[in-house]
Amino acid sequence: MSPAQPEPTAILTADMKRVVGEQRLGFVATVCSDGTPNLSTKGTIRVWDDEHLAFCDLMSPQTVENLRTNPAVEVNVVDPIARRGYRFKGSAQVLGEGALFERILAFYQSGEPPMSDARARIRHIVLVKIDKALPLFSPAYDVGLTEDEIRASWWDYFSWLQSRHAAAPSPAPSSGIWGVSEEGGASAATE
């Protein structure tokens, strides 16, 4: 009888999956053929399984071209209110057809939320094999603020920002970690 093999551990933790599921927007870094960086926002980031993220090529010709040449990729997903999230480093596989493409396409078609007209909109699906996942934190945590305090400050900021687009804008809050002074201008304390 051979010794029991240890169970493989999932790279993506429950909290990582939660953040990706809640935020849905990620930043994908690739390398262009001339060696320069390319950063592209992706509103279709999803957890595929314990070791993979997926995103769709809806209008991402540069990202897809870069990944076909060099599959190295980093995906960052951050909660803009809590100012924390994760960075996922790995290698990407660009899918344009086949059984795996069809399974992931069906995942998007029936997902939460379902993607309308997915078959017509999705040019490719990028499946990212995660090699390393690391937390991201705002420097605001370094000064001893709690997540609740950071959340409250950023909700105040976004409420103020939204009011600027309404018919009767309100003055900027005079405190908070997001760096708007009493006069409404950005202060040097911004992240």
ABEGO torsion letter per residue (X at the ends): XBBBBBBBBBABBAAAAAAAAAAGBBBBBBBBAAGBBBBBBBAABBBABAABBBBBBABBAAAAAAAAABABBBBBBBBAAAGBBBBBBBBBBBBABEAAAAAAAAAAAABOBBBBGAAAABABBBBBBBABBBBBBBAAAAAGBBAAAAAAAAAAAAAAAAAAABABBBBBBABEAAGBBAAGBBBAABX
